[in-house]
């Protein structure tokens, strides 16, 4: 199955945009290993995990990384004409980036990560995203400023690698869903 990788800070609207079509548990790991051609990105991810091993949220980072890699490996093997549109590799890059002492170290990850059809970056101003975090009762607003540099790096690198769409999540969700659907349809042809 082909995919479009969606990424952005917590609270920007990833779930609101993507979960109706592809709920978080729609893809279950198929129990098979990771593709051998992913050895390079796995080595980079292992190196980044080592760099953040002293971080208080290391175990969450490690488990999310493994879960995402397994999910995306399963997606890559599925025989399905639909396009999977949800978070995947790029979001893990942000997860590493905000935990790193030197966020620029995440560049190699974005340069090597598997990309299928394209990438969608979700953006909004920091204050709005922080307010959304508080309002949803799952407050990760402290992460939002720390994700800005990794987000900037990911956007710059991924724009050069594959078709890229940036959605302003201050626009009505229906508008962004229509833009995303058009992007996916164009890529799938």
VENWO-V762204 format. One record per residue. N is the residue number from 0. SS is DSSP state (alpha for helix, beta for strand, coil for the rest). PHI is phi as a letter, one per 30 degrees, with the letter a starting at -180 (999 if undefined). BURIAL is b if it has 16 or more other C-alpha atoms within 10 Angstrom, else e. Layout:
# VENWO-V762204
n=(N	N)
ss=(SS	SS)
phi=(PHI	PHI)
burial=(BURIAL	BURIAL)
This chain:
# VENWO-V762204
n=(0	1	2	3	4	5	6	7	8	9	10	11	12	13	14	15	16	17	18	19	20	21	22	23	24	25	26	27	28	29	30	31	32	33	34	35	36	37	38	39	40	41	42	43	44	45	46	47	48	49	50	51	52	53	54	55	56	57	58	59	60	61	62	63	64	65	66	67	68	69	70	71	72	73	74	75	76	77	78	79	80	81	82	83	84	85	86	87	88	89	90	91	92	93	94	95	96	97	98	99	100	101	102	103	104	105	106	107	108	109	110	111	112	113	114	115	116	117	118	119	120	121	122	123	124	125	126	127	128	129	130	131	132	133	134	135	136	137	138	139	140	141	142	143	144	145	146	147	148	149	150	151	152	153	154	155	156	157	158	159	160	161	162	163	164	165	166	167	168	169	170	171	172	173	174	175	176	177	178	179	180	181	182	183	184	185	186	187	188)
ss=(coil	beta	beta	beta	beta	beta	beta	coil	coil	coil	coil	coil	coil	alpha	alpha	alpha	alpha	alpha	coil	coil	coil	coil	coil	coil	coil	coil	coil	coil	coil	coil	coil	coil	coil	coil	coil	alpha	alpha	alpha	alpha	alpha	alpha	alpha	alpha	alpha	alpha	alpha	alpha	alpha	alpha	alpha	alpha	coil	coil	coil	coil	coil	coil	alpha	alpha	alpha	alpha	alpha	alpha	alpha	alpha	alpha	alpha	alpha	alpha	alpha	alpha	alpha	alpha	alpha	alpha	alpha	alpha	coil	coil	coil	coil	coil	beta	beta	beta	beta	coil	coil	alpha	alpha	alpha	alpha	alpha	alpha	alpha	alpha	alpha	alpha	alpha	coil	coil	coil	alpha	alpha	alpha	alpha	alpha	alpha	alpha	alpha	alpha	alpha	coil	coil	coil	coil	coil	beta	beta	beta	beta	beta	beta	coil	coil	alpha	alpha	alpha	alpha	alpha	alpha	alpha	alpha	alpha	alpha	coil	coil	coil	coil	coil	alpha	alpha	alpha	alpha	alpha	alpha	alpha	alpha	alpha	alpha	alpha	alpha	alpha	alpha	alpha	alpha	alpha	alpha	alpha	alpha	alpha	coil	beta	beta	beta	beta	beta	beta	coil	coil	coil	coil	alpha	alpha	alpha	alpha	alpha	alpha	alpha	alpha	alpha	alpha	alpha	alpha	alpha	alpha	alpha	alpha	coil)
phi=(999	d	b	c	d	c	b	l	d	d	j	d	k	e	d	e	d	c	d	d	d	b	e	e	c	d	c	c	e	d	i	d	d	d	e	d	d	c	e	d	d	d	d	d	d	d	d	d	d	d	d	c	d	d	d	e	c	e	d	d	d	d	d	d	d	d	d	d	d	d	d	d	d	d	e	d	c	d	c	a	d	d	c	d	b	a	d	a	d	d	d	d	e	d	d	d	e	d	d	d	d	c	e	d	d	d	e	d	d	d	d	c	d	d	b	c	d	a	b	b	c	c	b	a	d	e	d	d	d	d	d	d	d	d	d	d	i	b	d	c	d	d	d	e	d	d	d	e	d	e	d	d	d	e	d	d	d	d	d	d	c	a	e	b	b	c	c	d	d	d	d	e	e	d	d	d	d	d	d	d	d	d	d	d	d	d	d	d	d)
burial=(e	b	b	b	b	b	b	b	b	b	b	b	b	b	e	e	b	b	e	e	e	b	e	e	e	e	e	e	b	e	e	e	e	b	e	e	e	e	e	e	b	b	e	b	b	e	e	b	b	e	b	b	b	e	e	e	e	b	e	e	b	b	e	e	b	e	e	b	b	b	b	b	b	b	b	b	e	e	e	e	e	e	b	b	b	b	b	b	b	b	b	b	b	b	b	b	b	b	b	b	e	e	b	e	b	b	b	b	b	b	b	b	b	b	b	b	b	b	b	b	b	b	b	b	e	b	e	e	b	b	e	b	b	e	e	e	e	e	e	b	b	e	b	b	e	b	b	b	b	b	b	e	b	b	b	e	b	b	b	e	e	e	b	b	b	b	b	b	b	e	e	e	e	e	e	b	e	e	e	b	e	e	b	b	e	e	b	e	e)
